[in-house]
Amino acid sequence: MGKVKSVPKRQYTDEFKLEAVRLAESIGGNQAAKRLGIPDSSMWNWMRLSRKGKLKAEGGRASPVRRTVACGGNWRTPRWIGRL
């Protein structure tokens, strides 16, 4: 058995989390986590917080802002953001 590759600790904005939850609601939590390159556990925690109403962007709601994320050392805007 090989070693499990760990994901470095990252900080995400509430706005990113809300957009990720929206994506998860449309395609499923596991698929969204895989597409975004985030741990499944983070996605499920954000979905749980969103259902409880405890996950809010600054100003109380998420705006459709294009985010830039790290992808293998390169910076890019994810394609899924335009589809939400």
C-alpha positions as CSV (number, residue, x, y, z in Angstrom):
1,M,0.0,0.0,0.0
2,G,1.3,3.5,-0.9
3,K,1.3,6.6,1.2
4,V,-1.9,8.7,1.2
5,K,-1.1,12.1,-0.3
6,S,-2.1,14.8,2.2
7,V,-3.5,18.1,1.2
8,P,-1.8,21.1,2.7
9,K,-3.9,23.2,5.1
10,R,-5.6,26.0,3.1
11,Q,-7.9,28.8,4.1
12,Y,-10.9,29.5,2.0
13,T,-13.2,32.5,1.9
14,D,-16.8,32.2,2.9
15,E,-17.7,33.3,-0.6
16,F,-15.7,30.4,-2.1
17,K,-17.3,28.0,0.3
18,L,-20.8,29.1,-0.7
19,E,-20.0,28.8,-4.4
20,A,-18.6,25.3,-3.7
21,V,-21.8,24.3,-1.8
22,R,-23.9,25.5,-4.8
23,L,-21.8,23.4,-7.1
24,A,-22.2,20.4,-4.7
25,E,-25.9,20.8,-4.6
26,S,-26.0,20.6,-8.4
27,I,-23.5,17.8,-9.1
28,G,-23.0,16.1,-5.7
29,G,-20.6,16.7,-2.9
30,N,-18.0,14.1,-3.8
31,Q,-17.8,15.3,-7.5
32,A,-17.7,18.9,-6.5
33,A,-14.8,18.3,-4.0
34,K,-12.9,16.3,-6.6
35,R,-13.4,19.0,-9.3
36,L,-12.3,21.8,-6.9
37,G,-9.4,19.8,-5.5
38,I,-10.6,20.1,-1.9
39,P,-11.0,17.4,0.8
40,D,-14.4,15.7,0.8
41,S,-14.6,16.3,4.6
42,S,-14.4,20.1,4.0
43,M,-17.1,20.0,1.4
44,W,-19.5,18.0,3.7
45,N,-18.7,20.4,6.6
46,W,-19.5,23.4,4.4
47,M,-22.8,21.8,3.2
48,R,-23.8,21.1,6.8
49,L,-23.0,24.7,7.9
50,S,-24.9,26.0,4.9
51,R,-28.0,23.9,5.8
52,K,-27.9,25.3,9.3
53,G,-27.6,28.9,8.0
54,K,-24.2,29.4,9.6
55,L,-22.2,29.8,6.4
56,K,-22.6,33.3,5.0
57,A,-20.5,35.6,2.8
58,E,-19.6,39.1,3.9
59,G,-22.8,41.1,3.5
60,G,-25.0,38.1,4.2
61,R,-25.1,36.5,0.7
62,A,-22.7,35.2,-1.9
63,S,-22.2,37.2,-5.1
64,P,-21.1,35.6,-8.3
65,V,-17.5,36.7,-8.1
66,R,-14.9,35.0,-10.3
67,R,-12.3,33.5,-8.0
68,T,-8.7,32.6,-8.8
69,V,-7.5,29.3,-7.3
70,A,-4.3,27.5,-7.2
71,C,-4.1,24.5,-9.5
72,G,-0.9,22.5,-9.4
73,G,1.2,25.6,-8.8
74,N,-0.5,27.6,-11.6
75,W,-3.2,30.2,-11.0
76,R,-6.4,30.1,-13.0
77,T,-10.1,30.9,-12.8
78,P,-12.1,27.7,-12.5
79,R,-14.5,26.9,-15.3
80,W,-17.3,25.9,-13.0
81,I,-17.8,29.4,-11.6
82,G,-19.4,30.7,-14.8
83,R,-21.9,27.9,-14.7
84,L,-23.4,28.6,-11.3
